[in-house]
Amino acid sequence: MDDSLPTRPRRTGTRRLVTVPVRAEQRDRLPDAAPPQWHRGLTLIAVTSLFIGTRALWTQATASHPPLAAIVTVCYAGILVCGVLALAVRGRRALAGVDLGVLVLAIVLVLGHYWLDHAGSDEGVLTAQAAKAILHGQPVYGQPWPWLFGTSSVGVTKTMSGGVDYTYAYPPLTALLTAPVHAFVHTTAAATLVTTAALLVGTVTLWWLLPAPWRSSATAVCLGFGLLPGYARSGYPAVLALAFLVPTVVRWPDTGAGGRLGRYGVLRAVCLGAACASQQLAWFLVPFLLVGIHAVRRGELGGRAALALIARYAGIAALVWLLINAYFAAQDFHDWLEGSFLPITQGAILHGQGAMGLTYYFTDGSRHLDFYSYASLLLFLGLLTATVLFVRRLGPALTVMPWLSFYLATRSQDGYFLLMTPLWLAAAATVPATALATAWQPRIPRLRSRRVKATLAVGLLVPSLLCFTVAAASAPPLRMTVTPRLTDRPHRGITSVLVRAVNTTGTALRPHFASRTGQGASSWWSIRSGPATLGPHASATYVVRPPGGFRALPRSRFYLIAVTDKPMTITTVGLPSAPSAAPVPSGGSSREHPAYAPGLFSTYVNSGGDQRSCPCAAGTGEPGVRAVRAVRAVRAVRAVRRVSQS
């Protein structure tokens, strides 16, 4: 390295250029180099992202908190000024100052959103209750808290066994950090404050660790687009895990360089253990990260030295995780272990935007839902194996691949993908392909050509695709015909449904019923009559009632679903929506079957989704007309009798 002073040209009297040394104080006054145009573009994108959600914040603040509305108005001015400066400043230092200003504006807007909305969702409510239990020395895991789920903003996780989950099902670190805050803030705001603070700290850390031209992209991804702040205000523990993973992932190929972890390597391991003690999503990154670090260090140090380094790194992370969990494991090891793995083992009802939607939203169901879980696991293992074999090519995408497996899972919410998107940015900015150019890859005979490598990579994914095909292409296990009882009092809706079900499989099934409009399922419908278990190839008649005894008819598509737990299956059949269902007066009765008297049903729907006229209304030209006329005639006769008797 040349330690001599830099020089600058100087013109002499003889028009000959000579160079003279430039000292530090003089170098600071030299003209700053112009920033690259793509740096300006990233800054401008970050500035533009600050408009997302800001108008809604201002509108709400003007009605409830006028001082906050004034602050938002000032932020609007700051956004406009930053937009001008992003295109007008000439030096890199000046543009770096603009990047800092954009970050400050984003933080102010996030705090403004939090000030107006910090009630939290079910994750935040459960975390606050867990923090309260810690303060009072009570158990955290295995304790149902049903009273927390009394409002519409606090969702509940339904399981395929016909139950619901009211327990805390996350690692304990978020609750531990919330406990001292909850000692002063006795509401759910304690949990959402911790997760919001974690997001801000994680954003500032990522901003600081990234190269200067990339910093505004951290502001946009973490704060500007508004996705992650919403999860933070809801109290998601995954936000805390994200904050700990940021220093772990940034420049991860440098971990253990030269055979020594050093201070930063130890800090990375500690943060990895803390992330795993915050939320289960971090668990899925660990094997990919260990594979990548081992490959890079083995290419530098050799096999034994690399294994020893990875053992120290993983040991520190595991020790941190154990220390955080030790108290809760000592309280009740079984409840702690079951609660920590509950999101993976609970068998929650289908939900999300992934491949399971083919079965849940677009077909009549499937008798092999378990194969979605098999496909997800096999995809995870296939991607991990591909990373081992082709780490030089796939290493830069190491922070993205763990989440691909969730696309095939029965719970494939987009939150599993987008919550970790800042890690994608960290890899793009700090892990170039050159950092893995010397990484070790196993030598496989005859694995030379690109065609052979591509064939092997695809072959690793074939088992997962086969399982997905089985799950998506399987027929529903039940053949159902439903006959709803309709009423127009107090308004048009369903009071009960007669379900004729035939088990077409060779396995006994325990069906549980619910309705679905759009992507969400209702609370479980109660079974008024019918067997709990439907034997192989058996048929039965069920009478099911909606929660509260009444379900208003929506104007959108409306379905009745029947699910089972072991094996996991689902059957979907359409129900009449408001435009197609004729109003049926209540009050009719039948001695044979009061709930299903002839003439009280306008339609019946088979498992193929076809709506047909009920036999009692056949030949009328309009479903339900004869039923309505018959009931009106009966009422008229009764009225005449009462008049004559009086």
HELIX and SHEET records of a PDB file:
HELIX    1   1 ALA A   24  ARG A   27  1                                   4    
HELIX    2   2 GLN A   37  SER A   49  1                                  13    
HELIX    3   3 THR A   54  SER A   64  1                                  11    
HELIX    4   4 PRO A   66  ALA A   88  1                                  23    
HELIX    5   5 ARG A   92  LEU A  116  1                                  25    
HELIX    6   6 ASP A  122  LEU A  135  1                                  14    
HELIX    7   7 PRO A  146  PHE A  149  5                                   4    
HELIX    8   8 LEU A  173  HIS A  182  1                                  10    
HELIX    9   9 ALA A  189  LEU A  209  1                                  21    
HELIX   10  10 ALA A  212  TRP A  214  5                                   3    
HELIX   11  11 ARG A  215  THR A  219  1                                   5    
HELIX   12  12 ALA A  220  GLY A  224  3                                   5    
HELIX   13  13 LEU A  227  SER A  234  1                                   8    
HELIX   14  14 PRO A  237  VAL A  249  1                                  13    
HELIX   15  15 TRP A  252  ASP A  254  5                                   3    
HELIX   16  16 ALA A  257  GLY A  259  5                                   3    
HELIX   17  17 GLY A  262  CYS A  276  1                                  15    
HELIX   18  18 LEU A  281  LEU A  301  1                                  21    
HELIX   19  19 GLY A  303  GLN A  331  1                                  29    
HELIX   20  20 PHE A  333  SER A  340  1                                   8    
HELIX   21  21 LEU A  342  THR A  345  1                                   4    
HELIX   22  22 GLY A  357  TYR A  361  1                                   5    
HELIX   23  23 ASP A  370  LEU A  389  1                                  20    
HELIX   24  24 VAL A  391  LEU A  394  1                                   4    
HELIX   25  25 GLY A  395  ALA A  397  5                                   3    
HELIX   26  26 MET A  401  LEU A  408  5                                   8    
HELIX   27  27 GLY A  415  LEU A  418  1                                   4    
HELIX   28  28 THR A  421  THR A  430  1                                  10    
HELIX   29  29 ALA A  433  LEU A  436  5                                   4    
HELIX   30  30 ARG A  450  ALA A  473  1                                  24    
HELIX   31  31 PRO A  547  GLY A  549  5                                   3    
HELIX   32  32 ALA A  578  SER A  580  5                                   3    
HELIX   33  33 PRO A  594  TYR A  596  5                                   3    
HELIX   34  34 PRO A  615  ALA A  617  5                                   3    
HELIX   35  35 VAL A  625  GLN A  645  1                                  21    
SHEET    1   A 2 THR A   7  ARG A  11  0                                        
SHEET    2   A 2 LEU A  17  PRO A  21 -1                                        
SHEET    1   B 2 THR A 157  LYS A 158  0                                        
SHEET    2   B 2 VAL A 164  ASP A 165 -1                                        
SHEET    1   C 2 HIS A 351  GLY A 352  0                                        
SHEET    2   C 2 ARG A 411  SER A 412  1                                        
SHEET    1   D 5 GLY A 365  SER A 366  0                                        
SHEET    2   D 5 THR A 569  LEU A 575 -1                                        
SHEET    3   D 5 PHE A 558  THR A 564 -1                                        
SHEET    4   D 5 HIS A 512  THR A 517 -1                                        
SHEET    5   D 5 GLY A 520  ALA A 521 -1                                        
SHEET    1   E 6 SER A 526  SER A 529  0                                        
SHEET    2   E 6 SER A 539  ARG A 545 -1                                        
SHEET    3   E 6 GLY A 493  ASN A 503 -1                                        
SHEET    4   E 6 LEU A 478  THR A 487 -1                                        
SHEET    5   E 6 THR A 603  ASN A 606 -1                                        
SHEET    6   E 6 GLN A 611  SER A 613 -1                                        
SHEET    1   F 4 SER A 526  SER A 529  0                                        
SHEET    2   F 4 SER A 539  ARG A 545 -1                                        
SHEET    3   F 4 GLY A 493  ASN A 503 -1                                        
SHEET    4   F 4 ARG A 551  ALA A 552 -1                                        
END                                                                             
